[in-house]
Amino acid sequence: MSNTAAADPGTEAAAPRRAVEVEDLCVSFPSPERGKVTVVNEVSFSLDRGRTLAIVGESGAGKSMLSLALLGLTPKPGWVTASRVVVDGIDVTTLNDKGWSKVRGKNISMVFQDALSGLNPVRSVGAVLMEVIRRHQGVSKAQARQAATEMLESVGIPDAKTRLTVYPHQLSGGLRQRVMIALALVNRPAVLIADEPTTALDATIQAQILELLAEMITDAALLLVTHDLGVATSISDQIAVMYAGRFVEFGPTEEVLRRPRHPYSAGLLSAVPRFERERRPLVAIPGSPPSPSEVGQGCPFAPRCTRVQDRCITDRPPLEDLEGHPVACWNPVPA
């Protein structure tokens, strides 16, 4: 089943603005006991330019592994299978390493979770930026330096020309993250993946980074990977709730947050602290997410679910439309 981000109504140019299409994407790793374990299982979605999809879920849900698969960076000895993965009109399932080197950084880019480890510690900010620009744009060194300076200025880095000469460890966490965003956007990709882009940043810097992403992503599709529902709510058009390698709920952000139908989605929302006049106890989801090798025939969430039925133990629910948006549950939360 394909879950499509809604295009602007009434626009004839909606189809050409499609940035990414994914059908039945799986990421698997060899297992001595089971032959293989699948950590991302039959994920499907599509996204247009100018739209943001937030993928939320606990650690271990498969969010980051999905991101790496879309970039052709699945760790060895893992492998990817899919019916269709098209990025900016390019069928990336056919690409070899040489083909990926042309697409990665130009058609699709990523802001990694840890800005300090995501940047080369022994190369200056300018050297890294200029290399990416020259590789994909074929410009001179002087032109690349000018483009790098302008890009740093556009992401709000003061004294950009001087900053080209500094190394990652000489910058604050917020500035390093801005450099990562500049690096990802300098070649104007159709798709930007942001994997926990505000990790380890204080609340003020976090808000600035999210505001910057919202401003910069005007003609690209943004795939935001996060476990923070507050971050997802602030800039996303749609939310995909991921559990044990699968999408279990998918829909417009406001719809999913106001009327979560999957018990896991409802559990995530119940665990979020809220500032209200009346005190409300936080409700934790019991247990822990299963490892990929522990997922059985039924619903992966069944051992932790308060609405579990006999059918949940034996049959895995498909992701099907339920009164407005897709949900994978045999006994969904009442609307």
GUKOLVO-386020 format. One record per atom (N, C-alpha, C): x, y, z. Coordinates in steps of 0.001 Angstrom, whole numbers, padded with zeros to 6 digits, always signed. Last residue first. Layout:
// GUKOLVO-386020
XYZ...
***
This chain:
// GUKOLVO-386020
-012311+006579+017587-012060+007949+017130-012538+008938+018191-010850+003950+019531-012024+004646+018989-011698+006088+018637-007962+002253+018388-008510+003160+019394-009732+003865+018798-008462-000965+016729-007951+000412+016863-008640+001188+017982-007739-003866+016395-008643-003305+017400-008230-001860+017687-005919-004431+014419-007173-005182+014421-008184-004582+015387-003983-002092+012551-004453-002549+013856-005784-003286+013707-002544+000197+010952-002335-001250+010978-002709-001769+012352-004065+002770+009043-003705+002262+010371-003550+000757+010258-004428+005678+006969-004074+004264+007144-003609+003926+008552-007313+007863+007396-005879+007640+007192-005532+006192+007533-010185+007799+007147-009415+008997+006819-007928+008810+006662-011169+005325+008197-011856+006597+008408-010935+007798+008221-008498+003725+007495-009490+003633+008559-010049+005025+008817-006706+001861+005129-007398+003106+005442-008485+002871+006488-004141-000332+006421-005309-000050+005589-006003+001216+006064-001652-002432+006762-001847-000987+006850-002962-000610+005877-002675-005565+008301-002146-004749+007201-002398-003268+007456-001651-007328+011254-002629-006457+010581-001982-005676+009436-000804-010693+011493-000259-009340+011426-001228-008434+010668-002135-013074+013707-002194-012448+012378-001662-011026+012434-001798-013933+016387-001577-014873+015280-001483-014230+013908-002302-011882+018147-001174-012767+018412-000810-013601+017195-004625-010682+017299-003391-009889+017260-002153-010770+017438-006616-012479+017879-006192-012337+016481-004876-011583+016358-007037-012036+020608-006435-013289+020151-005894-013161+018734-006044-008594+021268-007033-009659+021108-006322-010912+020615-005046-005704+023123-004708-006917+022400-005875-007915+022404-004979-003235+024211-006178-003581+023452-005992-004896+022683-002560-002672+025282-003661-002817+026236-004956-003229+025544+000494-004126+024177-000755-003428+023855-001840-003710+024897+002809-005490+024178+002782-004265+024975+001415-003567+024921+002528-007662+022456+002965-007913+023840+002881-006687+024749+001696-006324+019947+000757-007079+020783+001245-007311+022212+003344-005167+018136+003045-004382+019329+002184-005150+020327+003475-006893+015969+004669-006725+016812+004396-005989+018116+000884-009166+015390+001217-007749+015491+002421-007581+016409+002290-012404+014501+001214-011461+014737+001663-010018+014730+004636-013846+014170+003658-013836+013092+002610-012740+013258+007279-011904+015760+006633-013142+015342+005634-012944+014224+010401-010585+016445+009101-010291+015848+008495-011579+015297+012960-011057+017282+011879-011475+018171+010496-011248+017585+014777-009959+015576+014722-011426+015620+013588-011936+016493+014540-007192+016087+014039-007757+014825+013907-009276+014845+013364-006818+019494+014459-006838+018529+013923-007459+017243+010519-004850+020515+011181-006126+020251+012390-005948+019346+010491-002215+022983+010325-002656+021591+011059-003972+021352+009318-003121+026300+010304-002523+025392+010036-002988+023965+006825-002385+028897+007719-003216+028101+008668-002422+027233+004121+000038+028561+004839-001045+029255+005767-001803+028304+004331+003443+028146+004017+002212+027434+004788+001078+028107+003165+005605+030794+004245+004966+030035+003733+003726+029308+001527+008450+031236+001236+007026+031080+002307+006411+030201+001636+010996+033646+002165+010449+032411+001917+008943+032387-001260+012545+035081-000123+011621+035177+000329+011147+033798-001908+015925+035153-002271+014683+034470-001081+013740+034522-003267+018706+036822-002193+017738+036697-002712+016459+036047-004707+021432+035141-004905+020256+035974-003768+019267+035737-003500+023197+033375-003944+023691+034674-004140+022526+035652-000536+021889+031745-001967+022125+031842-002325+022585+033251+001855+021001+029758+001659+022052+030767+000185+022425+030779+002706+017582+029411+001957+018755+028957+001798+019733+030105+004863+014967+028237+004474+015918+029295+003740+017124+028705+003780+012073+026571+004360+013408+026383+003921+014333+027513+002480+009704+026698+003738+009793+027437+004409+011154+027311+000368+009870+025006+000077+009871+026440+001333+010033+027290+001627+009586+022540+001068+010887+022899+000788+010974+024401+002308+006880+022633+003358+007885+022500+002851+009260+022938-000255+005732+022737+000673+005589+023853+001789+006611+023816-001274+006328+020236-001931+006896+021411-001021+006822+022635+000483+004746+018736+000444+006197+018538-000176+006882+019744-000289+002221+019721+001081+002694+019914+001157+004209+019747-002971+001932+018919-002640+002026+020352-001224+002516+020623-004000+004030+016244-003210+002874+016653-002862+003010+018137-005280+006452+016065-006100+005252+016045-005319+004006+016441-005393+009778+017206-004556+008602+016960-005411+007343+017042-006488+012525+016599-007252+011283+016652-006364+010087+016349-004519+014483+016763-005809+014715+017407-006602+013416+017575-002375+013385+015383-002184+013842+016753-003501+014049+017492-003469+012771+012873-002865+011703+013670-002732+012122+015136-004343+015349+012037-005280+014230+012163-004730+013134+013067-002009+016852+011919-003074+017239+012852-004041+016087+013090-000566+015406+009885-000061+015596+011245-001171+015899+012239-002148+012923+007889-001870+014339+008157-001522+014542+009629-000615+009610+008308-001660+010554+007945-001252+011987+008176-000305+006379+009537+000213+007341+008564-000908+008308+008222+000882+003667+011482-000127+004708+011270+000497+005799+010416+002883+001875+011230+001649+001385+011833+000531+002418+011767+005478+000871+009207+004583+001991+009473+003288+001411+010043+008012-001246+010710+006843-001015+009859+006165+000310+010189+010023-001739+012549+010355-001760+011134+009211-001494+010187+008813-001445+015069+009378-002737+014669+009557-002841+013153+006981+001310+013981+007213+000377+015088+007700-000952+014526+006242+004673+013262+006968+003455+012905+007212+002607+014141+004019+006878+011882+004411+006267+013156+005008+004898+012831+004359+009637+009958+004337+008183+009870+004846+007647+011204+002665+012633+009290+003403+011826+010255+003248+010358+009909+002833+015677+007363+002321+014341+007621+003236+013616+008611+004005+018132+007635+002669+018078+007053+002003+016740+007347+006029+019453+010332+005647+018404+009390+004224+018573+008866+006944+021233+012288+007193+021564+010878+006665+020538+009885+006020+020538+014883+006352+021928+014575+006486+022209+013083+005684+017821+015238+004501+018666+015108+004841+020038+014553+008296+016895+015586+007524+016474+014422+006347+017408+014172+008935+018060+018055+009701+018423+016856+008901+018085+015604+007086+016678+019634+007059+018135+019561+007785+018652+018337+007843+014039+019439+006602+014441+018790+006480+015959+018692+010875+012704+018858+010274+013815+019594+009024+014298+018857+012263+011058+017370+011444+010399+018387+010669+011440+019189+012627+011480+013785+012709+011944+015160+011917+011036+016091+013324+012596+010616+013364+011405+011469+013553+011855+012905+011820+014039+007937+012306+014337+009277+012199+013089+010150+012310+014789+004791+011994+013593+005563+012640+013773+006934+011205+017185+002604+011944+016966+003843+011411+015716+004531+011638+018134-000736+010892+017307+000202+011769+017041+001416+012003+021554-001778+012524+020195-001609+011616+019442-000653+011527+024220-001745+011323+023511-003010+011953+022122-002957+011930+024963+000865+010793+025533+000157+010501+024804-001143+013678+024715+003397+013024+023688+002600+011774+024274+001970+014422+026955+004856+015277+026510+003750+014578+025517+002839+012462+027281+006837+012723+028360+005886+013470+027869+004643+012635+024869+008234+011360+025254+007632+011549+026346+006579+015282+025044+009133+014886+023979+008208+013591+024348+007487+015039+027255+010880+015913+027329+009715+015534+026269+008682+013359+026214+012824+012908+027365+012041+013734+027502+010765+015065+024241+013819+013799+023854+013193+013238+024982+012330+017103+025877+014844+017404+024912+013789+016127+024484+013067+015727+027338+016826+016356+028041+015708+016629+027095+014537+014973+025307+018591+013936+026081+017911+014511+026815+016700+017533+024510+019433+016651+023569+018759+015580+024298+017959+018393+026747+020799+019061+026404+019544+018208+025430+018744+016573+026550+022992+016629+027755+022157+017254+027454+020803+017068+024005+024119+015755+024323+023575+015781+025524+022638+020282+022651+023018+019353+023178+024016+018093+023702+023331+021009+019530+021399+020954+020991+021361+019977+021481+022424+020944+016796+021202+021997+017381+022041+022049+018907+021957+019268+016820+018069+019811+016044+019180+020942+016807+019868+018063+017906+015890+018197+018772+017072+018715+018013+018292+017791+016057+013841+018665+017221+013617+018859+018111+014830+017183+013198+013366+017325+013792+014695+018188+015060+014634+017994+013467+010179+017917+012415+011194+018222+013010+012567+016571+014569+007408+017133+015133+008639+016921+014119+009750+016950+014470+003998+016642+013654+005174+017332+014289+006367+015664+016028+001199+016562+016199+002340+016066+015316+003477+015435+015956-002277+015042+015301-001029+016105+015566+000032+016529+017433-004282+015069+017296-004285+014572+016740-002962+019189+019743-003369+018631+018416-003631+017108+018430-003640+021169+021998-003766+019719+022079-003954+019100+020714-004281+023733+021879-002911+023472+021507-004301+021991+021414-004626+023534+022602-000224+024298+023464-001119+024084+023130-002590+022305+021118+001744+021456+021881+000832+022209+022628-000260+024230+019872+003310+023183+019049+002703+022410+019792+001624+025777+022025+004151+026403+020965+003367+025353+020135+002639+023894+023399+005714+024473+024034+004523+025074+022986+003596+023549+021494+007728+022408+021858+006877+022900+022511+005593+026108+021520+008829+025573+020284+008271+024396+020558+007334+026198+024146+009766+027123+023733+008711+026620+022463+008037+024279+023934+011751+024011+024821+010616+024947+024499+009454+025627+022264+013494+024415+021771+012855+024027+022639+011672+027682+023972+014276+028006+022740+013544+026767+022202+012830+026186+025888+015646+026854+026272+014408+027244+025041+013586+025327+024330+017868+024364+024949+016967+024971+025333+015632+027763+023612+019070+026869+022588+018535+025867+023157+017551+030434+025829+017928+029453+025357+018902+028551+024314+018251+033672+025058+016517+032330+025620+016428+031446+025070+017544+035993+023698+016522+036074+025102+016901+034708+025792+016875+035581+021214+015494+035681+021311+016952+035764+022759+017441+035613+021697+012651+034363+021427+013376+034459+021626+014885+037745+024559+011898+037489+023121+011939+036270+022851+012823+037774+027422+009641+037788+026777+010946+037464+025291+010822+037514+028725+007228+038854+028241+007584+038889+027465+008902+034968+029663+006999+035416+028653+006036+036731+028012+006466+034696+031757+008730+034310+030428+009212+034727+029321+008244+035266+033974+007168+036267+033512+008127+035976+032088+008583+032862+034138+005757+034120+033990+005030+035231+033476+005941+030863+034541+007715+030940+033284+006973+032281+033076+006283+029990+036030+009976+031377+036070+009510+031707+034817+008708+027412+033744+011188+028054+035063+011077+029502+034947+010636+025117+031762+009608+026419+031705+010266+027118+033053+010099+022620+031358+008341+022723+032195+009530+024028+032111+010281+022438+030132+005967+021986+029348+007134+022266+030083+008449+023523+032012+004263+022086+031728+004143+021557+030904+005310+026244+031912+004866+025481+033112+005214+023983+032811+005223+026853+029463+003736+026989+029629+005180+026220+030856+005654+026410+030132+001054+025587+029110+001688+025659+029212+003206+028375+032017+000526+026971+032417+000438+026061+031417+001132+030642+030363+000807+030447+031523+001681+028989+031948+001700+030227+028566-001288+030279+028067+000083+030036+029202+001079+030409+030260-003506+029148+029563-003248+029090+029047-001814+033095+031038-003258+032040+032043-003180+030692+031403-002855+034332+028556-003610+034531+029290-002358+033434+030342-002179+033543+027966-006215+033103+027094-005122+033246+027806-003777+034897+029942-007612+033435+029932-007638+032876+029081-006489+037525+029136-007098+037071+030453-006648+035545+030518-006597+037569+026635-008350+037799+026722-006908+037293+028050-006355+034841+026315-010755+036220+026551-010354+036331+026642-008834+032405+023607-010965+032824+025002-011022+034287+025122-010591+030781+021255-010927+031836+021430-011918+032323+022854-012068+028840+020398-009210+028535+021556-010054+029603+021842-011091+029736+018200-007766+028431+018112-008415+028116+019275-009349+032334+018848-006920+032040+017506-007424+030750+017485-008235+032154+021447-005947+032912+021206-007176+032591+019833-007773+030585+021022-003602+030140+021929-004665+030851+021608-005985+032177+019292-002086+030833+018875-002499+030327+019727-003656+034448+020934-001701+034572+019643-002382+033219+019170-002919+033420+023070-000246+033897+023303-001606+034051+021996-002387+032835+021840+002232+031781+022450+001413+032214+022597-000042+035410+021047+003061+034348+020059+002886+033248+020601+001981+036775+023506+003180+037278+022431+002331+036198+021397+002044+035284+024978+005096+035328+025402+003695+035775+024293+002763+035827+023566+007457+034458+023679+006971+034434+024033+005485+038802+021530+007156+038089+022755+007494+036683+022729+006901+039445+018317+008460+039267+019186+007299+038443+020393+007706+039443+016631+010566+040753+017113+010131+040654+017962+008863+036830+015768+011073+037512+016595+012083+038840+017183+011623+034133+015978+008933+035502+015469+009008+036314+016341+009964+030924+015562+010463+031894+016383+009748+033295+015811+009944+029587+013801+012077+029185+013874+010683+030114+014717+009826+030461+014190+014620+030972+013013+013927+030594+013007+012449+029059+016619+015045+030506+016557+015247+031114+015358+014531+026352+016097+014578+027066+017004+013674+028575+016896+013828+024533+013338+014573+025611+013931+015360+026477+014792+014447+022645+012778+012519+022238+012971+013900+023284+013701+014729+022942+014517+009333+023101+013395+010235+022845+013798+011687+021090+015346+006722+021655+015989+007898+021730+014910+008969+021524+014361+003345+021115+014030+004709+021835+014902+005730+020110+014348-000011+021145+014629+000986+020602+014337+002369+019673+013803-003457+019224+013495-002108+020388+013692-001141+020930+014924-005642+019490+014693-005701+018885+014402-004332+023513+015410-004371+022947+016280-005406+021429+016151-005463+024074+013636-002415+024633+014977-002267+024099+015950-003295+023927+010974-004598+024017+011336-003189+024730+012684-003037+024416+010763-007368+023080+011111-006872+023131+011633-005438+027046+010043-007726+026529+011185-008488+025195+011676-007935+027344+007848-006137+028212+008998-005852+027760+010242-006612+025631+006011-007342+025227+006641-006086+026071+007871-005775+027216+005217-009523+025965+005933-009746+025492+006658-008498+029256+003888-008186+029577+005072-008997+028328+005906-009250+027855+001749-007002+028538+002741-006162+028848+004020-006925+024826+001507-009024+025999+000938-008378+026681+002042-007564+021244+001579-009179+022530+002270-009100+023613+001403-008470+018688+000648-009263+019590+000157-010310+021006+000707-010173+017254+001927-007370+017480+000494-007157+018454-000079-008177+016718+004496-008120+017983+004271-007416+018246+002793-007137+015544+006000-010730+015327+004699-010106+016626+004276-009431+014841+009396-010536+015884+008401-010766+015549+007114-010026+013080+011404-009797+012938+010814-011122+013941+009728-011460+013832+011856-007144+013984+012933-008133+013970+012378-009558+013979+008509-006671+014382+009769-006052+014623+010796-007144+012208+005609-006210+012536+006640-007198+012803+007941-006462+011892+002370-005797+012447+003499-005048+012936+004511-006090+009934-000507-005736+010196+000753-006425+010785+001750-005436+010031-002857-004377+009345-002856-005665+009698-001612-006464+013128-003790-002828+011982-002889-002951+011337-003083-004316+015739-004549-000539+014857-004971-001623+013672-004023-001659+019069-004321+000597+017781-003661+000417+017035-004319-000732+021195-005785+003137+020798-005549+001749+019379-004988+001709+024148-005969+005265+022730-005808+004991+022448-005578+003523+026709-006398+006349+026288-007165+005176+024798-007062+004864+026923-002914+005557+027181-004293+005181+027201-005158+006425+024376-000451+005971+025622-001090+006445+025737-002532+005950+023191+001500+003324+022874+000387+004223+024157-000309+004662+023221+003737+001707+024271+003602+002723+023965+002486+003726+021382+004827-000057+022318+003815-000545+023453+003564+000412+019531+006471+001023+020773+007106+000576+021757+006106-000010+017584+004781+001890+017217+005742+000842+018439+006447+000271+018987+003498+003940+018625+002741+002737+018277+003676+001584+019116+005507+005847+020356+005057+005206+020068+004275+003934+016371+005616+006551+017054+006779+005978+018317+006366+005233+015983+003071+007669+015228+003462+006485+015916+004628+005786+017629+003361+009873+017982+002370+008867+017234+002626+007563+016244+005280+011356+017547+005630+010786+017965+004636+009703+013889+003730+011985+013829+005030+011322+015145+005375+010625+013589+001441+013432+014012+001296+012048+014065+002599+011284+013160+001453+016142+011993+001226+015291+012372+001005+013829+015218+002111+017799+015140+000727+017362+013972+000429+016454+013496+004451+019783+014780+003977+019278+014662+002494+018937+010043+004975+018754+011104+004768+019727+012408+004372+019046+008914+007417+016309+008904+006111+016952+010069+006001+017913+008222+009035+013159+008404+009026+014603+008330+007605+015144+008886+010954+010481+008819+009548+010860+009174+009467+012342+007268+013508+008778+007990+013155+009998+007784+011673+010280+007505+015094+005739+007009+013892+006392+007883+013605+007602+006733+018025+004072+007556+017418+005117+006832+016224+005714+006984+019557+000796+006246+018866+001856+007204+018219+002844+008419+020525-001304+007721+021494-000476+006936+020882+000671+007782+017786-003470+008604+018929-003094+007768+019926-002286+006042+014925-002065+006250+015971-003060+007225+017023-002546+006350+011458-001506+006435+012809-000958+006757+013797-002062+005168+008226-000505+005654+009156-001519+005544+010563-000966+005740+004893+000769+005265+006273+000899+005728+007056-000315+006171+001842+002490+005769+002526+001261+005312+003946+001576+007920-000929+003713+007583+000486+003905+007282+001129+002555+008555-003680+004364+007471-003282+003454+006988-001852+003707+010473-003201+007089+009624-004211+006474+008478-003588+005678+013609-003247+008407+012637-002340+007789+011786-003205+006878+014768-005565+009310+014677-004444+010252+013810-003309+009730+014648-008960+009214+014258-007772+008462+014005-006637+009436+017103-011463+009222+016151-010668+010004+015896-009386+009220+017757-014774+007961+017804-013315+007837+016824-012703+008826+018339-017245+009280+018663-017007+007875+018776-015533+007578+018016-017566+011947+016804-017449+011133+017076-017256+009643+020615-017907+013063+019491-018711+013533+018323-018720+012550+022351-016139+011760+022705-017562+011828+021517-018441+012213+021187-013754+009483+021086-014235+010861+021420-015721+010893+021747-010803+007497+021840-012251+007702+021795-012596+009184+019209-008268+007225+020568-008651+007599+020609-010159+007811+017279-005963+005214+017492-007229+005920+018963-007452+006210+014754-003757+004480+016183-003835+004784+016393-005075+005653+012365-002988+001976+012783-003841+003090+014298-003760+003242+009692-001225+000558+011123-001245+000848+011396-002090+002090+007228-000850-000881+007618-002151-000309+009124-002243-000056+008102+001977-002603+007110+000907-002518+007770-000356-001979+008461+005439-002760+008990+004197-002194+007854+003184-002102+009467+008373-004264+008435+007338-004231+009071+006039-003766+010069+011854-004127+010495+010499-003770+009274+009584-003738+008986+014113-005389+010419+014054-005100+010899+012640-004815+006773+015519-007666+007040+014345-006833+008547+014185-006655+006237+017490-009416+006872+017898-008164+007117+016720-007234+004833+016457-011543+006272+016666-011719+006988+017063-010440+002180+016448-010233+002905+015215-010553+004401+015439-010755+001398+019184-009967+001610+018339-008792+002469+017122-009112+000791+021186-011738+002181+020744-011713+002469+019800-010554-001770+022010-011405-001529+021097-012510-000127+020522-012456-003427+022316-008402-002199+022630-009121-001946+021583-010186-005650+021680-006857-005822+022579-007976-004567+022910-008739-004042+021298-003717-005214+021143-004561-005232+022159-005684-000805+020069-003369-001632+021254-003281-002829+021105-004211-000874+016564-002418-000357+017690-003198-001283+018878-003023-000261+014531+000386-001214+015255-000435-000558+016420-001146+001771+011724+000210+001608+013056+000773+000739+013875-000153+000533+008457+000147+000984+009601-000633+000738+010898+000095+001377+005254+000581+000846+006373+001342+001391+007651+000741+000543+002163-000860+001333+003391-000953+000627+004507-000218+000841-001202+000000+000000+000000+000000+000865+001237+000000
***
